[in-house]
Amino acid sequence: MWIVNHRKLFYSISGILVIGSIVAMLMYGFNFGIDFKGGAILEVEYTQIIPSLDTVNKALSPLKVDATARQIGESGYLIRMKSLSEPERVQVLQALEISGVAKFEQKRFDSIGAVLGNEAAKKSVTSIVIVILAIVLFIAFAFRHVSEPVSSWKYGMVAVIALIHDVIVPTGIFVILGHFKGFEIDTLFVTALLVILGFSVHDTIVVFDRVRENLKVHKNKPFAHTVGESISQTFTRSINTSLTVVFSLLVLYFFGGEATHNFTLTLLIGIIAGTYSSIFIGSPLLVTIQERQARKNKQK
């Protein structure tokens, strides 16, 4: 019940996070990866002599390929460039040998054109919108028999608010990380957002379903009390479920490969935000809507 009673505090915390994320997006913009803006990415691992980051950047600068290098691990480099022709790719590989003294193994090379990148960006936005709409329709259908004191479509509306929160917060954090640490938004990031949406709505529906069941049993109790009781009944389950996922992701983040770091970090941020919104935002919003609705009815 304390969550419902102090819901304005939790609204304020979410409001600060969402507004801060939007401000970061407007200030810094999105640091898109080659999946969306096109370009090439090359990963190499030196076998004996390991040149410094400055040495690698100086070797690539005369080639005019817009290369930016980042060290990964003790002996590897991840290099992002514009789209390369085959002769340019050969020149890059020769330059990375640092006058032939630094031998390396090419771990991967990916190249995507600008047209394909733009198409991927559009499809990513479309997929997120379709998922959110599908979730709204499902919740409205699942709660179609609930009409008092909050109608079924409002459950769907509240779920959308929580889902938008769960998309904006990790996106804002990644925009900040992209500006200061060079993190990029790519298709794996979008995949992580879709996973977060599914996980978050699962938690939200569990609480909503308990509210629905309690409304049948305790018809004469105040709606705020019923919602508070429902949150209390599902609180431990939601936290424990999220913690098992978070612990698994922490292991993957610290012991997994470099390629999955950003994906795992996005999931960590999003699942924490999703669990928070399901418990502290979604269901309390039902109470806020019901109370405003009751005040309007009294004024008529």
C-alpha positions as CSV (number, residue, x, y, z in Angstrom):
1,M,0.0,0.0,0.0
2,W,2.9,2.3,0.6
3,I,3.8,2.3,-3.1
4,V,0.3,3.6,-4.0
5,N,0.4,6.2,-1.1
6,H,3.8,7.5,-2.3
7,R,3.2,7.2,-6.0
8,K,3.9,10.9,-6.6
9,L,7.5,10.3,-5.5
10,F,7.9,7.5,-8.0
11,Y,6.3,9.5,-10.7
12,S,8.8,12.3,-10.0
13,I,11.8,9.9,-10.2
14,S,10.5,8.5,-13.6
15,G,9.8,12.1,-14.8
16,I,13.4,13.2,-14.0
17,L,14.8,10.1,-15.8
18,V,12.6,10.5,-18.9
19,I,13.1,14.3,-19.2
20,G,16.9,13.8,-18.6
21,S,16.9,11.2,-21.4
22,I,15.0,13.4,-23.8
23,V,17.3,16.3,-23.1
24,A,20.3,14.1,-23.7
25,M,18.9,13.0,-27.1
26,L,18.3,16.6,-28.1
27,M,21.7,17.8,-26.9
28,Y,23.9,14.9,-28.1
29,G,22.0,13.2,-30.8
30,F,22.2,9.5,-31.6
31,N,25.6,7.9,-32.2
32,F,24.4,5.3,-34.8
33,G,26.4,2.3,-35.7
34,I,27.1,1.2,-39.3
35,D,23.9,-0.9,-39.2
36,F,22.0,2.4,-39.5
37,K,24.3,4.9,-41.1
38,G,26.4,2.6,-43.3
39,G,30.1,2.0,-43.2
40,A,32.6,-0.7,-42.4
41,I,33.8,-2.3,-39.2
42,L,37.1,-4.2,-38.9
43,E,38.3,-6.1,-35.8
44,V,41.9,-7.2,-35.6
45,E,44.0,-8.9,-33.0
46,Y,47.8,-8.5,-33.0
47,T,49.8,-11.6,-32.3
48,Q,53.2,-10.3,-31.3
49,I,54.0,-6.6,-31.3
50,I,51.0,-4.6,-30.1
51,P,51.0,-1.0,-31.4
52,S,49.5,1.8,-29.3
53,L,46.2,3.4,-30.1
54,D,47.9,6.6,-31.3
55,T,50.2,4.5,-33.6
56,V,47.1,2.8,-35.2
57,N,45.3,6.1,-35.7
58,K,48.4,7.7,-37.2
59,A,48.8,4.7,-39.6
60,L,45.2,5.1,-40.8
61,S,44.9,8.8,-41.0
62,P,46.6,9.2,-44.5
63,L,44.1,6.8,-46.0
64,K,41.1,9.2,-45.7
65,V,38.7,6.5,-44.7
66,D,37.3,8.3,-41.6
67,A,38.7,5.6,-39.4
68,T,38.2,5.6,-35.6
69,A,40.0,2.9,-33.6
70,R,39.1,1.5,-30.2
71,Q,41.2,-1.0,-28.3
72,I,39.4,-4.1,-27.1
73,G,41.2,-6.5,-24.7
74,E,44.9,-6.5,-24.5
75,S,45.9,-7.0,-28.1
76,G,42.8,-6.2,-30.3
77,Y,41.4,-3.1,-32.0
78,L,38.0,-2.4,-33.4
79,I,38.1,0.1,-36.3
80,R,35.1,1.8,-37.7
81,M,35.3,3.5,-41.2
82,K,33.2,4.6,-44.1
83,S,32.2,2.1,-46.7
84,L,35.3,0.7,-48.3
85,S,36.1,-0.5,-51.8
86,E,38.2,-3.6,-52.1
87,P,41.4,-1.6,-52.9
88,E,40.7,0.6,-49.8
89,R,40.2,-2.4,-47.6
90,V,43.6,-3.8,-48.7
91,Q,45.3,-0.5,-48.0
92,V,43.8,-0.4,-44.5
93,L,45.1,-3.9,-43.8
94,Q,48.6,-3.0,-45.0
95,A,48.6,0.2,-42.9
96,L,47.6,-1.8,-39.8
97,E,50.8,-3.9,-40.2
98,I,52.7,-0.7,-39.2
99,S,55.4,-1.0,-41.9
100,G,55.3,-4.7,-41.8
101,V,56.5,-5.1,-38.2
102,A,53.1,-5.7,-36.4
103,K,51.4,-8.9,-37.6
104,F,47.7,-9.4,-36.8
105,E,44.8,-11.7,-37.3
106,Q,41.6,-10.3,-38.9
107,K,38.7,-11.4,-36.6
108,R,35.9,-9.9,-38.6
109,F,35.0,-7.4,-41.3
110,D,31.5,-6.1,-42.0
111,S,30.4,-3.4,-44.5
112,I,26.9,-2.0,-45.0
113,G,25.9,0.6,-47.6
114,A,24.0,3.8,-46.6
115,V,20.8,2.7,-48.3
116,L,20.7,-0.5,-46.4
117,G,21.5,1.4,-43.2
118,N,18.5,3.8,-43.7
119,E,16.2,0.9,-44.4
120,A,17.3,-0.9,-41.3
121,A,16.7,2.3,-39.2
122,K,13.1,2.6,-40.6
123,K,12.4,-1.1,-40.0
124,S,13.7,-0.9,-36.4
125,V,11.3,2.0,-35.6
126,T,8.4,0.3,-37.3
127,S,9.1,-2.9,-35.4
128,I,9.0,-1.1,-32.0
129,V,5.8,0.7,-32.9
130,I,4.1,-2.5,-34.1
131,V,5.1,-4.3,-30.9
132,I,3.7,-1.6,-28.7
133,L,0.4,-1.5,-30.6
134,A,0.1,-5.3,-30.5
135,I,0.7,-5.2,-26.7
136,V,-2.0,-2.5,-26.3
137,L,-4.5,-4.5,-28.3
138,F,-3.7,-7.7,-26.3
139,I,-4.2,-6.0,-23.0
140,A,-7.4,-4.3,-24.0
141,F,-8.7,-7.8,-25.2
142,A,-7.4,-9.6,-22.1
143,F,-9.1,-7.1,-19.7
144,R,-12.2,-6.6,-21.9
145,H,-14.5,-7.8,-19.0
146,V,-13.1,-5.2,-16.6
147,S,-15.1,-2.0,-16.8
148,E,-15.3,-0.7,-13.2
149,P,-13.8,1.4,-11.8
150,V,-11.3,1.6,-14.7
151,S,-12.2,0.5,-18.2
152,S,-10.1,-2.1,-20.1
153,W,-8.7,0.3,-22.7
154,K,-7.2,2.4,-19.9
155,Y,-5.2,-0.6,-18.7
156,G,-3.7,-0.7,-22.2
157,M,-3.0,3.0,-22.1
158,V,-1.2,2.7,-18.8
159,A,0.9,-0.2,-20.2
160,V,1.9,2.0,-23.1
161,I,3.0,4.7,-20.8
162,A,5.1,2.2,-18.9
163,L,6.6,0.8,-22.1
164,I,7.5,4.3,-23.5
165,H,9.3,4.9,-20.1
166,D,11.2,1.6,-20.6
167,V,12.3,2.6,-24.1
168,I,13.2,6.2,-23.4
169,V,15.3,5.6,-20.3
170,P,17.8,3.0,-21.8
171,T,17.9,5.0,-25.0
172,G,18.8,8.2,-23.1
173,I,21.5,6.5,-21.1
174,F,23.0,5.0,-24.3
175,V,22.9,8.5,-26.0
176,I,25.0,9.8,-23.0
177,L,27.4,6.8,-23.2
178,G,27.6,7.3,-26.9
179,H,28.6,11.0,-26.5
180,F,31.2,10.4,-23.8
181,K,32.3,6.7,-24.3
182,G,31.6,6.1,-28.0
183,F,28.8,3.6,-27.5
184,E,26.8,3.0,-30.7
185,I,23.2,2.4,-31.3
186,D,22.8,-0.6,-33.7
187,T,20.4,-3.4,-34.5
188,L,21.5,-5.3,-31.4
189,F,20.4,-2.3,-29.4
190,V,16.9,-2.4,-31.1
191,T,16.7,-6.2,-30.4
192,A,17.5,-5.5,-26.8
193,L,14.7,-2.9,-26.6
194,L,12.2,-5.4,-28.1
195,V,13.3,-8.0,-25.4
196,I,12.8,-5.3,-22.7
197,L,9.3,-4.5,-24.0
198,G,8.3,-8.1,-23.8
199,F,9.8,-8.6,-20.3
200,S,8.3,-5.3,-19.0
201,V,4.8,-6.0,-20.2
202,H,5.0,-9.5,-18.8
203,D,5.6,-8.0,-15.3
204,T,2.9,-5.3,-15.8
205,I,0.3,-7.9,-16.8
206,V,1.0,-10.0,-13.8
207,V,0.2,-7.1,-11.5
208,F,-2.9,-6.1,-13.6
209,D,-4.2,-9.6,-13.5
210,R,-3.9,-9.7,-9.8
211,V,-5.8,-6.4,-9.6
212,R,-8.5,-7.9,-11.8
213,E,-8.8,-11.0,-9.6
214,N,-8.9,-8.9,-6.4
215,L,-11.6,-6.7,-7.8
216,K,-13.8,-9.7,-8.1
217,V,-13.1,-10.9,-4.5
218,H,-13.1,-7.5,-2.8
219,K,-15.8,-5.6,-4.6
220,N,-16.5,-3.2,-1.7
221,K,-12.9,-2.2,-1.0
222,P,-11.5,1.1,-2.2
223,F,-9.8,0.8,-5.6
224,A,-6.5,2.2,-4.2
225,H,-6.5,-0.4,-1.5
226,T,-7.1,-3.2,-4.0
227,V,-4.3,-2.0,-6.2
228,G,-1.9,-1.6,-3.3
229,E,-2.8,-5.1,-2.1
230,S,-2.2,-6.6,-5.6
231,I,1.2,-4.9,-5.8
232,S,2.2,-6.3,-2.4
233,Q,1.1,-9.8,-3.5
234,T,3.2,-9.8,-6.6
235,F,6.1,-7.6,-5.4
236,T,8.4,-10.4,-4.2
237,R,7.7,-12.5,-7.4
238,S,8.5,-9.6,-9.7
239,I,11.8,-8.7,-7.9
240,N,13.0,-12.3,-7.7
241,T,12.2,-12.9,-11.4
242,S,14.1,-9.8,-12.4
243,L,17.1,-10.5,-10.1
244,T,17.6,-13.9,-11.7
245,V,17.8,-12.3,-15.1
246,V,20.0,-9.4,-13.9
247,F,22.5,-11.9,-12.3
248,S,22.7,-13.9,-15.5
249,L,23.2,-10.7,-17.5
250,L,25.9,-9.5,-15.2
251,V,27.8,-12.7,-15.7
252,L,27.4,-12.4,-19.5
253,Y,28.5,-8.7,-19.3
254,F,31.7,-9.4,-17.4
255,F,32.7,-12.8,-18.8
256,G,31.1,-12.7,-22.3
257,G,32.6,-11.5,-25.5
258,E,33.2,-7.9,-26.6
259,A,30.5,-8.2,-29.3
260,T,27.7,-8.7,-26.7
261,H,28.7,-6.0,-24.2
262,N,26.5,-3.3,-25.4
263,F,23.6,-5.7,-26.0
264,T,23.9,-7.0,-22.4
265,L,24.2,-3.5,-20.9
266,T,21.1,-2.4,-22.7
267,L,19.2,-5.4,-21.3
268,L,20.5,-4.7,-17.8
269,I,19.3,-1.1,-17.9
270,G,16.0,-1.8,-19.6
271,I,15.1,-4.7,-17.3
272,I,15.8,-2.7,-14.2
273,A,13.8,0.2,-15.7
274,G,11.0,-2.2,-16.7
275,T,10.7,-3.8,-13.3
276,Y,10.6,-0.3,-11.7
277,S,7.9,0.9,-14.1
278,S,5.8,-2.3,-13.7
279,I,5.7,-2.0,-9.9
280,F,6.0,1.7,-9.2
281,I,4.5,3.4,-12.2
282,G,2.0,1.1,-14.1
283,S,-0.4,0.0,-11.3
284,P,-0.3,3.3,-9.3
285,L,-1.3,5.1,-12.5
286,L,-4.5,3.1,-12.5
287,V,-5.3,4.6,-9.1
288,T,-4.5,8.1,-10.3
289,I,-6.8,7.7,-13.3
290,Q,-9.6,6.3,-11.1
291,E,-9.3,9.1,-8.6
292,R,-9.5,11.8,-11.4
293,Q,-12.4,10.0,-12.9
294,A,-14.2,9.9,-9.6
295,R,-13.6,13.7,-9.1
296,K,-15.0,14.4,-12.5
297,N,-18.1,12.4,-11.8
298,K,-18.7,14.3,-8.5
299,Q,-18.5,17.6,-10.3
300,K,-21.2,16.6,-12.8
